Each structure stands twice: as C-alpha cells, then as structure tokens.
Amino acid sequence: MTHRLLAIAAASLLLAVAPGAAEAHDGGRKATVAGDLTSQWFHVGGGAGGTALVGRDGMMPTARFDLGGGFYTFLLYSSAGVNISADAATPFMLSGVGSIGVAIPVPVVHPLIGIKAGGGVHTDTEALGPQLVIGPQVGFIVRKFDGRPGLRFMFDAEVTYRPLVDKLSTGGVFTVSGIF
C-alpha cells in the first residue's frame, strides 16, 4: 500500500515538473521529437572574445551584447538581431546582423552551423563610419521542447571591414544568451 501511494505521488510530481506532459494526452501539441525540431526564439545575452587588426600584432579583448530572434526547423535556421560590441581600438560598434544555416535535427540540443552577415556603425578613434561584418557561426540551443526557455551558445568568427578608415579586422566572439 505504501509503495502504491509513493508511485502515485511520484507520478503527480513528474506531471507537475514536466509541463506539457499532460497536453500530450489531452489533444494539445504533443511533446514529441517532431514537435521539438521546429521552433522560434527570442534571445538576449552577451559574451567575450578577441579581435586583431590585419597588419598589426596582437589580439584585443572584445565584449559583446547580443539581442535578437530566429527560428529553426528540420535542417534550417535563420535569425536576425543587433550586436553591440567594444574593444580597445573601437569603443563602440553597433551592427544589425542576419544568419542562415543548417540546423542539425537533434532533439533538446539543437546544433546550428551557418553564416552571419550584416552592417552597422563604429566609433573608431580616427572616424565615425560604416562597417560590414561577415563570417561563419557555430553553436547550439539547449531547449527541451519548443516554446520553452533555454540557452543559446554561439561562436562567431568574423571579418569586419571599415571602408572610411580602410581597416580590416578579424576575430571571434563566444556568446551565451537566454532564449524565450
């Protein structure tokens, strides 16, 4: 009798802890692998990395704030957002960016491999002007089922060109974002 009560209590606790489990039985969207492979998201976070000016020695630490959104579905992801970055040579960089790539269909951990491109403005020590950004992007989203909060881990390798001051820089930034 005691083990039956414990089993009922454990089952009730599992249903309370795992939202969506009850919907799988009452006609709502099923919490299945197929339901986990297509979703949209909004992300906010930040990170750090390094930047090197082409033709100069040394890497400069870089900080970034990342805000955006996107979606993934079977074998495809796309996202757009705003990056605000800073390093020792450029105290403020604002870029609007878009990404597209392959979303590998793995439940819960959603690997993403693609390309990111965009443009914006910078406050270089020599001038205020436009910049172009392009480079590969790799990372993953950890999220149990679509619509649930999770985490987004991304690494962006970038080439940035500033035409008014004729500067080219390369670098990489690792960001961690909460997704909603």
N, C-alpha and C positions, 0 to 999 in steps of 0.2 A: 504494500500500500504506500509506504513512504517513497519508494523509488518511482511509483507512478506519479505522485504529486511533484517530485523533483523533475521528472520528464515534462510534465505539463508546464511547470514554472520555467524550465529552460526553453521550451518551445515558445512560450509567451515572450520571454526576454529576447529571443532571436528575432521574432517578428517586430518587436518594439525597436531593436537596434538596427535592423536592416530595413529601412524604409523602402517601399517598392515591392517587398516580398509579397505583401497582401494583394497589391494590384495585379500581380501575375495570375491570381486566381479569380479576381472579380471583374475581368473584362478590360482593365486598363492596359496601358502599354506594357508589354512583357519585359521583364528584366532578363533578357537573353543575350547571348553573344551577338546576334544580329542587331539587337537594339543598342548594344554597346559600341558598334562600329560606325555610327553616324551621329554627329552631334555638333552643336555650335558652342562657342565660348566667348567670354569677355575676360581679359587678363589685365592685371596691374602688378607691377613688381619692379625689380631693379637688379643691378649686378655690377661686375667689375671685369677689367681685362687690361690689355695693353695696346698701345699704338706706336708705330715707328714711322717717321717721315722718311720717304725714299731719298737716299743720298746722304743721310745723316746716321751716325751711330747711336745705338741705344734705344730702349723701349721706354715709353712714358706710361705710367698708370692711367687708366681710364675708368670713369664711373658713368653709370647709365641708369636712367629711369625709363621704364617701358610701360606703355599703355596701349591697348588695342583689343582686337577681337578677330574671330575667324570661325571656320568650320572644318571638320574632317568627315570624310565618308570613305567608302571602300576604295583604297588606292589613290586618294586625292586629298590634299588640304590646301586651304587658301586663308590668308589672314592679311590684315591691314592695321596700321597703328601709327603711333607717334613715339619717337625716341628722343630723349633729351640727354645729351652726353657732355662730358667735360674731360679735358686732360691738361697737362702743364702748358702746352703751346696754344691751346684753344679753350678758353674758359667756358664757352657756351656753344653748343651745336644742337639745332632743332631740325629733325628730319621726319618727313612723312614717308612711310615705307609700306611696301606690299610684298607678300611672299606667296609662292606657289610651289607645290612639290608633291612628293609621294608620301602617303600615309600607309604604313605597313599594317595590314589588318591583324593586329594582336589585341585581344581584349584586355581591359584595365590599364595596361601600359601601352600607349599609342605612339610608336616611333614615327618621327617626321623627318624627311630629308628633302631639302629644296633649295631654292634660290630666292634671295631677298634683294630688292632694288628700291631706290627712292631718291628723294632730293630734299633740300631744305636750305637753311641759312646757318652761318657760323660767325663768330666774333673772333677772328684771327687777330693776333697782335698787330698785323700790318694793315688789315682792311676788314670791312664788313661785306659779306658777299655770299653768293650761292655755293652750294656743294652738291655733288652727285655721289651716291653710295650704291655699291653692288657687291654681292658675294654669296657664297654658299651658307646654308643654315642647316644645322642638325640638332635634334633634341627629341624630347618625348613629353607627352602629357600623361600624368597618372590620375585616373578618374575611374571610379567603379562603374557607374552607368551614366548615360547621357543626362545632362541637366544637373548633375551633382557637382558640388565644389571639388576642386582638386588642385594639383600643382603642375606647372609648366616649366620645364628645364630646357633652355636653348643655348646653343653656342653659335654665334655669328662671326664668321671670318669675313672681313670687309676690306674693300679698296675704296678710298674716298678721294675724290678729285675736286679741287677748288680752283676754278678757271681764272678768277680775277687776280689771284696771287700765284697762279701756276704751281700749286703744291699737290703732291700725291702722297697719300699715307696708306699704310696697311696696318691691320690689327685684328684683334679678336676680343669678343666680349661674351662672358657667360652670364646669363640672367636666370633668375628664379622668380616666377610670378604665381600668384594665386589666381585660379580660374573659377569663374562663376557662370 
